[in-house]
Amino acid sequence: MSKVTLDNIFQAILEVSEDVKELKTRMGNVENRQAKLESDLQRVELSIKKELRKVH
């Protein structure tokens, strides 16, 4: 069995910390993309409503 040292524990904490930072960045990117898609969808919905009013 390998021996667990404080150095091993510290290294594992650093790696997890980096993973968390990366996930936060990715989550921020996903949230920004979602906001853009929602905005685009609203524009499309308004455009469709406008066109439907012209038809009726």
N, C-alpha and C positions, 0 to 999 in steps of 0.2 A: 504494500500500500504506500502511496505517496504521502508525504508529510505536508499538511496545510500550514502555510506560514502567513504572517501578517502581510508580507510582501505580496503573496498570491491573492489574498483578500483585497488588498488595496488595488492591485492591478485589475481584478474583476470589477471592482466598483468603478474604476476609471472607464473601463470598456462599456459598462452599462450606462454610465453617464453620457458617453459619446453617442451610444445608440439612442438614448432618450432625446438628445439634442437633434439628431438626424430625423427622428420621427416627428418632433415638433416642427421642424422645417418643412417636412413633407406634408404634414397636416395643414400648415399654413398655406402651402401651395394649393392643396386640394380645396380649402375653404375659399381661396381667391378665385379659383376656377369655377367653383359652384356659384359664387356671387355673380361672376360674369355670365354664366349660363342662364341664371335666373333673370338677369337683366335682359339678355338676348331674347329669352322666352317672352318676357313682358312686351318687348318691342314687337315681336311677331304677333302676339295676341292682339295688340292695339291695331296693328296693320290689318289683320284679318277682320276685326270688328269694323274698321273704317271701310274696307272693301265690301263687306256685307251690307252696310248702310247704303252704299252706292247702288247695289243690286236691287234692294227692296225699295 
